[in-house]
Amino acid sequence: MTIAEELERLSAAQDDHHEENSKTEKCELNGWNSSKSVAPGVPRARLVAKDGRTLYKNVEIPERYRVTLKNWFHLVIECNWRSVTVLFAGGFLFSWSFFGFCYYLITMHHGYKKEGNVTCIENVDSLITAFLFSVEAQHTIGFGFRYMTDQCSGAVFTLTLQCICGVFLQTMLAGIVVAKVLRPKKRRQEMRFSRLAVIGPLDEHDQTPTLMIRLADIQEKLFLAESHVRLYMVSSRLNKNGDRELVGFKDINVGYDAGWDRVLLLWPIVVRHLIDENSPFHGMSKQDIENGNFELIMTVEGIVEATGMTFQARTSFLPDEIQWGYRFKPMVMMNEKTCKYEVHYNLFDQVERVPDFDLQTSEDEEPHKYASGFT
C-alpha cells in the first residue's frame, strides 16, 4: 500500500469518527440519548411543565413581531400587575406631558401677552403651568385660574384632540385593568394535580388495569361549573438524522363515551383511564412504560361561577412519573364522631402498593365500556 493510499484511508476513518461524534453530541443536546428508548437517569425533555407552563421554544416564526403586535391587548393582560401599573401610569404621564408641551409651544409661539392684554391660555407661562393645564383639561377637573381663550385656533384644536385621546386612553387602560381582574388566573392556580400517576387495579374487586391521576380543587367557597377533563399522549422518536421529533398525538379516553369526563370538583377525585384493547398502553409492560418515549398531558377546564370566565389548568407526566402496581390512598373519609365527611389533603399524593398486580385483564371479567372516569 502506498503512502498516499494510507493517508486517504486514515482521513476517511477520521471523517467517519468525527461524523459519529457530531451525531451523538447533537442527540445529547436535544436532551435524549441515541437509543430507541431513554435510559434511566438521562434527562427527558418535556412539552408542558408540572405547573402548566409550556416549555417548547418557537424559532424562525415568519413575521414574528407583526403577529405579536396584533395581539398586544391580550399580551398586556397576561403581564403581571407591576407591568400593568407601570403601563397605566406611564400612559397618563406621557399624555399629560405631550399635550402640556404642545400648549407651552403654542403659548410661546403666540407670545404670552397679545394686544388688549389677552392670551391664548391664561396664566400659562411655563412648562409646569402648561402641564397643570393639560391635566385639568384631560380629566375635566374644571378651569379656574388657568383657562383657554378663543384667540388661538391652534390651541382650541389641541384641546379638542386631547379630550378625544384622553377618553380613548382612559377607556383602554381601564378595560385592561378590568379584564385582568376578571381573568381567572388565580382560579387556575387553585387546581391541584397529583405529582405522580399510577397504574393499578380499578378497585379492590376488579383487577382491570387502570391509569389513575388524582385531581382536586382546593378553593372552598368559589365553585366551578361545567368542569371537564381531557388526557392526551404525545409520542416521539429518533429520526434518521438523530433528531427527536414528535410523531403522535392521541386522545386518551377517560370516559367521554359515557360523559364521565364532566367531573364534579366538590372534593378530590381520581380520573381513570381503563387500559383495554383501545388504549395506547394495551400490551405494554412495566419496562416498556419506564423506557417509553411519550408524555401525558392532562387538562381540566371549567367556568368560574362568579364571573362566567372559562379557564384551563394543565400538567404533564413523563414515563418515570408513572408508578406501576400502585393506587391512591383514600382521602375522603367519614368522621363517626361528627357524622361528617373529612377531606385529608395530607394524603393527596400518598399511594399504596398493590401486591401481585398484573397488567393483563382476567378473561372472565366483562369489558367496562361505560365505567366511570373518576371516583
C-alpha positions in Angstrom: 0.0 0.0 0.0 1.4 3.4 -1.0 1.7 6.3 1.4 -1.0 8.2 -0.5 -3.5 5.3 -0.1 -2.7 5.0 3.6 -3.2 8.7 4.2 -6.5 8.6 2.3 -7.7 5.6 4.4 -6.8 7.4 7.7 -8.5 10.6 6.6 -11.7 8.7 5.7 -11.7 6.9 9.1 -11.2 10.2 10.9 -14.1 11.8 9.0 -16.4 8.9 9.9 -15.4 9.2 13.6 -16.0 12.9 13.5 -19.4 12.5 12.0 -20.4 9.9 14.6 -19.3 12.1 17.4 -21.2 15.0 15.9 -24.4 13.0 15.7 -24.0 11.8 19.3 -23.4 15.3 20.6 -26.5 16.5 18.7 -28.7 13.9 20.3 -27.3 14.8 23.7 -28.1 18.5 23.1 -31.7 17.6 22.3 -32.0 16.1 25.8 -32.3 12.5 24.6 -29.9 9.6 24.1 -29.4 8.0 20.7 -31.1 4.7 21.6 -34.7 4.0 20.8 -35.7 4.1 24.5 -34.5 6.6 27.1 -32.1 5.1 29.6 -32.6 5.7 33.3 -31.0 8.8 34.6 -31.0 10.6 31.2 -32.8 13.9 31.4 -36.0 14.0 29.4 -37.3 17.0 27.5 -41.0 17.8 28.2 -43.5 20.0 26.5 -45.6 21.1 29.5 -44.3 21.8 32.9 -45.9 20.4 36.1 -47.4 23.8 36.8 -48.9 24.0 33.2 -46.3 26.3 31.6 -45.3 25.4 28.0 -41.6 24.7 27.7 -41.1 24.4 24.0 -39.4 27.2 22.1 -40.7 28.8 18.9 -37.9 29.6 16.3 -38.0 31.2 12.9 -41.6 32.3 13.1 -42.5 34.3 10.0 -43.4 38.0 10.8 -43.0 37.3 14.5 -43.2 40.8 15.7 -46.1 41.7 13.5 -48.1 38.7 14.8 -47.2 39.7 18.4 -48.2 43.3 17.9 -51.6 42.3 16.5 -52.5 40.7 19.9 -50.9 43.4 22.0 -54.1 43.9 24.2 -54.1 40.2 25.2 -50.4 40.2 25.8 -50.7 43.2 28.1 -53.4 41.4 30.1 -51.1 38.4 30.5 -48.4 40.7 32.1 -48.0 40.9 35.8 -49.6 43.7 37.9 -46.3 45.6 38.2 -46.0 45.9 34.5 -49.7 46.8 34.1 -49.3 49.5 36.8 -46.2 51.0 35.1 -48.0 51.0 31.7 -51.1 52.6 33.3 -49.2 55.4 35.0 -46.8 55.8 32.0 -49.7 56.2 29.6 -51.3 59.0 31.5 -47.9 60.7 32.3 -47.0 60.7 28.6 -50.4 62.1 27.6 -50.2 64.9 30.1 -46.6 65.8 29.3 -47.1 65.6 25.5 -50.1 67.9 25.4 -48.7 70.1 28.1 -45.6 70.6 25.9 -47.9 71.4 22.9 -49.7 74.1 25.0 -46.4 75.6 26.0 -45.2 75.8 22.4 -48.4 77.4 21.4 -48.2 80.0 24.2 -44.6 80.7 23.4 -45.3 81.0 19.6 -48.0 83.5 20.0 -46.4 85.3 22.9 -47.6 85.2 26.5 -49.3 88.7 26.1 -51.2 89.8 23.0 -52.9 93.0 22.1 -55.5 94.0 24.6 -53.8 92.0 27.3 -55.4 88.8 26.0 -53.5 85.4 25.7 -54.2 82.0 24.1 -54.2 80.3 27.6 -54.5 82.5 30.6 -51.8 82.1 33.3 -49.8 79.5 31.3 -46.2 80.9 31.0 -44.0 77.9 31.8 -43.7 74.1 31.3 -45.1 73.5 34.8 -48.2 75.6 34.3 -48.7 74.1 30.9 -48.5 70.6 32.4 -51.1 71.5 35.1 -53.4 72.9 32.5 -53.1 69.7 30.5 -54.0 67.6 33.5 -57.1 69.8 34.2 -58.2 69.7 30.6 -57.8 66.0 30.0 -59.7 64.9 33.2 -62.3 67.8 33.1 -61.3 68.9 36.5 -62.6 72.4 35.6 -61.0 75.6 34.5 -60.3 78.1 37.2 -57.1 80.1 37.4 -55.9 78.7 34.1 -58.3 78.6 31.2 -58.3 78.8 27.4 -59.5 81.8 25.4 -60.8 82.0 21.8 -57.9 83.9 20.5 -55.9 80.9 19.1 -57.5 78.3 16.9 -54.4 76.0 17.2 -54.9 75.8 21.0 -58.6 75.0 20.6 -57.8 72.2 18.1 -55.1 70.8 20.5 -57.6 70.9 23.4 -60.2 69.0 21.3 -57.7 66.4 20.3 -56.6 65.9 23.9 -60.1 65.3 25.0 -60.6 62.6 22.4 -57.3 61.0 23.1 -57.9 61.2 26.9 -61.2 59.4 26.7 -59.7 56.7 24.4 -56.7 56.2 26.7 -58.8 56.1 29.9 -61.2 53.6 28.4 -58.4 51.4 27.1 -56.4 51.3 30.3 -59.5 50.9 32.4 -60.5 48.0 30.2 -57.1 46.3 30.6 -57.4 46.6 34.4 -61.0 45.2 34.5 -60.1 42.4 32.1 -57.1 41.5 34.2 -59.1 41.5 37.4 -61.7 39.2 35.9 -59.2 36.9 34.4 -59.4 33.5 36.3 -55.6 33.1 36.5 -55.7 32.7 40.3 -58.5 30.2 39.9 -56.4 28.1 37.7 -53.6 28.0 40.3 -56.0 26.5 42.8 -56.3 23.3 40.8 -54.1 20.5 42.1 -52.9 17.5 40.2 -51.1 14.6 41.8 -47.4 14.6 41.5 -47.4 11.1 40.1 -49.8 8.9 38.0 -50.3 5.3 39.0 -51.3 2.1 37.2 -53.2 -0.4 39.3 -56.5 -2.3 39.5 -59.8 -0.5 39.0 -60.8 -1.3 42.6 -60.5 -4.0 45.2 -63.0 -6.3 43.5 -62.0 -5.5 39.9 -58.4 -6.2 38.6 -58.9 -4.3 35.3 -55.6 -2.3 34.8 -56.3 1.4 35.1 -54.2 4.5 34.7 -55.2 6.9 37.6 -54.4 10.6 38.3 -55.8 12.5 41.3 -57.3 15.9 40.8 -58.6 18.4 43.4 -59.9 22.0 43.6 -58.7 23.5 46.9 -61.0 26.5 46.7 -63.7 26.1 49.4 -66.1 28.8 48.5 -65.9 29.6 44.8 -67.2 26.6 42.9 -66.8 25.6 39.2 -69.5 24.9 36.6 -69.2 22.6 33.6 -65.8 21.3 34.6 -64.4 18.5 32.4 -61.0 16.8 32.0 -59.0 15.6 29.0 -55.9 13.4 28.7 -53.5 13.2 25.8 -50.4 11.2 24.9 -47.7 12.8 22.9 -45.1 10.4 21.4 -41.7 11.0 20.0 -38.9 9.1 18.2 -35.5 9.5 16.7 -35.3 10.1 13.0 -32.5 9.0 10.7 -30.7 12.3 11.4 -30.5 11.7 15.1 -33.1 14.3 16.0 -36.0 13.5 18.3 -39.3 14.5 16.7 -42.9 14.4 17.7 -44.8 11.7 15.8 -48.1 11.1 17.5 -50.8 12.9 19.5 -53.5 10.7 20.9 -56.6 11.5 22.9 -56.8 9.0 25.8 -60.3 8.1 26.8 -61.3 8.9 30.4 -65.0 8.2 29.9 -66.0 10.5 27.1 -68.5 8.0 25.7 -70.5 7.9 28.9 -69.9 11.5 29.8 -67.7 10.8 32.8 -65.2 13.4 31.7 -67.5 16.0 33.1 -66.5 16.0 36.7 -67.9 17.5 39.9 -64.9 19.0 41.8 -66.6 19.5 45.2 -64.0 17.1 46.6 -60.8 15.4 45.3 -61.4 12.8 42.6 -59.4 10.2 40.8 -59.5 10.4 37.0 -59.3 6.9 35.5 -58.4 5.5 32.1 -59.2 1.8 31.6 -56.3 0.0 29.8 -58.2 -2.1 27.3 -57.7 -3.1 23.6 -58.3 0.5 22.6 -55.8 2.0 25.0 -52.3 3.1 23.8 -51.0 1.3 26.9 -52.5 -2.0 25.8 -49.8 -4.8 25.8 -47.2 -2.6 27.4 -45.2 -4.0 30.3 -43.7 -2.1 33.2 -40.4 -1.9 31.5 -42.0 -0.7 28.3 -43.6 2.2 30.1 -40.5 3.2 32.0 -38.5 3.3 28.8 -41.3 4.8 26.7 -40.9 7.9 24.6 -44.1 9.7 25.4 -45.6 12.4 27.6 -49.1 12.5 29.1 -50.7 15.9 29.2 -53.8 16.4 31.3 -56.1 19.4 31.1 -59.1 20.5 33.2 -61.4 23.2 32.1 -64.2 25.0 34.0 -66.3 28.1 34.3 -66.0 30.3 37.3 -69.5 30.9 38.6 -68.8 34.4 40.0 -67.6 35.8 36.7 -68.6 33.3 34.0 -65.0 33.2 32.7 -63.5 30.0 31.4 -60.1 28.7 32.5 -57.8 25.8 31.7 -55.3 24.2 34.1 -52.6 21.8 32.7 -50.0 19.4 33.9 -47.9 16.6 32.4 -46.4 13.2 33.3 -43.3 11.6 31.9 -42.8 7.8 31.9 -40.7 8.0 35.1 -43.6 9.8 36.8 -45.9 6.8 36.3 -45.7 4.2 39.1 -46.6 0.6 38.3 -48.7 -1.5 40.7 -49.9 1.3 42.9 -53.2 3.1 43.8 -54.0 6.2 45.6 -54.9 6.1 49.3 -58.4 7.2 50.2 -58.6 10.7 51.4 -62.3 11.4 51.8 -63.4 9.6 54.9 -66.3 9.9 57.4 -65.8 11.0 60.9 -68.1 8.9 63.0 -68.0 11.3 65.9 -69.1 14.4 64.0 -71.0 12.4 61.3 -69.3 14.4 58.6 -67.0 13.6 55.7 -63.5 14.9 56.1 -61.0 15.5 53.2 -57.4 14.8 54.3 -55.3 16.7 51.9 -52.1 15.4 53.5 -52.9 12.1 51.7 -53.3 13.8 48.3 -50.1 12.4 46.9 -49.9 9.2 49.0 -50.0 5.9 47.2 -50.0 2.3 48.3 -48.6 -0.8 46.6 -51.0 -3.4 45.2 -49.5 -6.8 45.6 -49.4 -9.3 42.7 -50.7 -6.8 40.2 -50.6 -7.8 36.6 -51.4 -5.6 33.6 -53.3 -8.4 31.8 -57.1 -8.4 32.5 -58.7 -11.6 33.6 -60.6 -13.4 30.9 -63.7 -13.8 33.0 -64.0 -10.1 33.5 -66.5 -8.2 31.4 -65.4 -5.1 29.5 -66.1 -1.9 31.3 -67.2 0.2 28.3 -69.2 2.6 30.4 -67.1 2.5 33.5 -66.7 5.8 35.4 -63.8 8.0 34.5 -63.4 9.2 38.1 -64.3 8.3 41.7 
